[in-house]
Amino acid sequence: MKQAAKVAAFVLCAVLFTSTLFGCSKLSGTYSSGTNTTVATEYSFEGDRVIISVAGIETKGTYELDGDELVITVGSIVSTHSFEQDGDSIIIDGVELTKK
């Protein structure tokens, strides 16, 4: 019985440790849509902060990566976006942005 409890505790710790490692992924730098969109869009990431610039208008917030989702919080507004990373590019909601 004690051995089973030790194994269960170890598995729980391993799961929590792994989820913490993968949940803490961070982005760094500025990514631009270039000519991939009709309106110039940039995302600048530093720590847990993000500055989103659309047509020159900046919005500041925080972000976190949750698997294949990018969760952005601006004030009390939380928005969830599809997210992929491919080398020096990221894809947010199907729009490719390249690192500057």
N, C-alpha and C positions, 0 to 999 in steps of 0.2 A: 504494500500500500504506500509506504513512504517513498519507494523507488518510483512509482507511478506519479506521485505528486511532484517529485524532483524533475522528472522528465517533462511533465506538463508545465512547470514553472520555467524550465529552460526553453521550451518551445515558445511560450508566451514572450519571454525576454527577447528571443531571436526575432520574432515577428515584429515586436515594437521597435527594436533596433533597426531592422531593415526598413520599416515604414518611415522611421525618422530620417534615415539616410536619403531615401528616395524622395521624401516629402520636402527636403530642404534644398532641392535643386534651385540654383539661381542663374539668372542671365546677367550679362554684363556688356555694356556698350550700346551703340545706337544702330538701329536697323531701319532701313528706308525702303519704301515700296518702289522708288524710282519711277519707271514708266509702266509698272504693272497695274496701276489704277489711274482713274481719271483725275483724282484728287491726291496730291502729294501727302503721304502719310509717313510719320516716323515714330518709332518707339525707342525711348532711351531708358535703359535699365541700369540701376546702381543699387546694390544691396537688395532691399525689399521694395524699393521705390521705382516708380515708372513715370515718365513724362511722355504723354501722347500728343503729337502735333499733327493736326489735320488742317491743311490749307493755311498753315501759319498760326493757327489758334492752339495754344497749349492747355492741356489738362493734366494736373498732377494727382497721383494716387499711389496706391500700393498694389503689389501683385504677389501671387504665389502660383507655383506649378503644381498641378494635381494630376499626375499621370499624363494623359493626352489632352488636358484642359488647362487653360490659362484663366485664372480667376483674378479680376481686377476690381479694386474697391476705390471709389472716388466719393469721399464724404460718406453718406449713408447708402449710396448706390453700389450694388455688387453685380457685376456682369461676368458671365462664364463664356469662354470662347474655345473653339477647337484649336489645338496647338500641335505642331510638329517641328522638329529641329533637324536640319540636314546640312552638316558642315557649317559654312558661314552664313547660312540662311535659316530663317524661321518662317513658318507658315501659320498665320492666324486667320481663322475663318476662311481658309482657302486662298488667302492673299499672301504671296511670297514677298518677304522683306529681306534684304541683303545687308549684312553688317558693313558699316562704313569703315 
